[in-house]
């Protein structure tokens, strides 16, 4: 997804704390940090508790359907660790995305936001937008392609379905195999093209501002 923000792990692999298919879920009643870099800290919870999550504003994303929210639901929480933000005692596993405060950065020349690059077989729907982030539901159909592009913003990809995406960057081609609940970070200024080589892929994108 990187290009149009889907596929990437390759260009930004150095900034990820867990590789595709190796990320752990919450242990016991505590959330686990699954990615931590200069831009964002990301937690995964089992849904029963927010213990271990930092008391900061962030995006709460449901990974599975529950009485509180459908899978892929994303909302902004002023305090992502507050019990009231969990969505109820019946909430399922969650991804919690907490942006870090950074000085404004210039947009890369020729950079594109999710949905702006040339693509075939992809769709994007904005869930919400505020001064910190834009949360987007995106889908990459079977055989979908996105042309070579440069990311205009740092973007977190939360995989709802998992799948296999061929990524071409820096003259190298790799196939990233994602699982349900995996996350990847696509950095501002990174460039690539991508092709879905497996079943349809559903994700939530969190594009950071500025």
Secondary structure, DSSP 8 states (H G I E B T S, - for coil): -BTTB---TTTTGGG-SS-TT-----BTTB-EEEEE-SSEEEEEE-SS--BT--SS-EEEEESS--SS--TT-EEEESSTTSGGGG--TT---EEEEEE---------TT-B-TT-S-EEEEEEEEEEE-SSEEEEEEEEEEEEEEEEEEBSS-EEEEESS-EEEEEEETTEEEEEEE-TT-EEEE-TT-EEEEEE-SS-EEEEEEEE--
